[in-house]
Amino acid sequence: MKLLMCLNCNDVFSLDMYEKGCSCGRSKGKYINQQLAEYTGEFALPLGFTNSSLIQAIKHQPNEGMGKEFTAFVIPKNCETFFKRF
């Protein structure tokens, strides 16, 4: 799963097939197809979740205490599937 974080307003949001943006308007992004996505903005930071670990965390959600952890990561600046549009 691809997400964007705006380092200006600290919003984190998921992408869709239509362009979405943060609350300050300085970071925007969208899916181009099922795999490719693009983003814009000097404060935009691309993030990702490992889908399989997220699904396992959801399946094993505890009733109380600490939530189940899953893998999240900062997507590299040079990425074939999530690229910055200038």
C-alpha positions in Angstrom: 0.0 0.0 0.0 1.3 3.4 -1.0 0.8 6.5 1.2 2.1 10.1 1.3 3.2 12.1 4.3 3.4 15.8 4.1 6.4 17.0 6.1 4.8 20.5 6.3 1.5 19.6 8.0 2.2 16.0 9.0 -0.8 14.6 7.3 -0.5 11.0 6.1 -3.0 9.8 3.5 -3.6 6.9 1.2 -3.8 7.3 -2.6 -6.7 6.7 -5.0 -7.2 6.8 -8.8 -8.0 10.5 -8.4 -5.6 13.1 -7.0 -5.7 13.6 -3.3 -3.8 16.1 -1.2 -2.9 17.0 2.4 -4.6 19.6 4.4 -2.1 22.4 3.6 -2.2 21.5 -0.1 1.6 21.2 -0.5 1.7 17.4 -1.1 -0.5 15.5 -3.6 -0.6 12.1 -5.3 -2.6 9.5 -7.1 -2.5 6.0 -8.6 -2.0 5.9 -12.3 -3.0 2.2 -12.4 -3.0 -0.8 -10.0 0.8 -0.6 -9.5 2.1 2.8 -10.6 1.6 6.0 -8.6 2.9 9.6 -8.8 3.2 12.4 -6.3 4.1 16.1 -6.2 5.2 18.7 -3.7 8.5 19.7 -2.0 7.2 18.3 1.3 5.8 15.0 0.0 7.4 11.9 1.5 6.3 8.5 0.0 5.6 5.7 2.5 4.7 2.1 2.1 3.2 -0.8 4.0 4.1 -4.4 3.4 0.6 -5.6 2.5 1.1 -9.2 3.8 2.3 -8.0 7.2 -0.6 -5.5 7.5 -3.1 -8.4 6.7 -1.4 -10.6 9.4 -1.6 -7.7 11.9 -5.3 -7.3 11.2 -5.9 -11.0 11.6 -4.1 -11.1 14.9 -5.4 -7.8 16.4 -5.4 -8.2 20.2 -8.4 -7.3 22.3 -6.2 -5.1 24.6 -2.7 -4.0 25.2 -0.3 -3.1 22.4 -1.6 -3.5 18.9 0.0 -5.9 16.5 3.0 -4.5 14.6 3.4 -4.6 10.8 6.1 -3.4 8.4 6.1 0.2 7.1 8.9 1.9 5.3 10.0 5.1 3.5 9.9 4.4 -0.2 13.3 5.3 -1.9 13.6 8.5 -3.9 14.2 6.4 -7.0 11.4 4.0 -7.3 9.9 2.5 -10.5 6.4 2.2 -9.1 6.1 5.5 -7.1 7.7 8.5 -8.7 7.9 12.2 -8.1 6.3 14.3 -10.9 8.0 17.7 -11.3 
